[in-house]
């Protein structure tokens, strides 16, 4: 399952029952979930109707809240303050956010692969390709 990033990912995906069902399916069927930038906001949907997130205890890379609170506002990239910040809410759900900056960092925790920003796109693609090829080799 691939969840793209961008600020659009914070609108709707975290509250989507369809995203929640898809994440449940991926976890129940031992499938990879791959996401970058603001895409990990979709992981918030996994806790809908549950007492805690099934991703609690996972480590992730995500777009840093500090950029959405400062530079992205200052340069006019965002039209105003966001109603909430992705990394902060992921932490509240018990996920371990590994980065507080944007360097292109990627990380794999079990079958969850994440990248911190558009700078991580290539490295996340390479990480995902290696993981998927290895999974196919292990199956066959």
Secondary structure, DSSP 8 states (H G I E B T S, - for coil): -EE--SGGGGSSGGG-HHHHHHHHHHHHTT--EEEETTGGGGGGGGGTTSSS-TTTT-EE----HHHHHTHHHHTTSSSS--SS-HHHHHHHTT-EE--SS-S--EEEETTEEEESSGGGHHHHHHHHHHHHHHHHHHH-
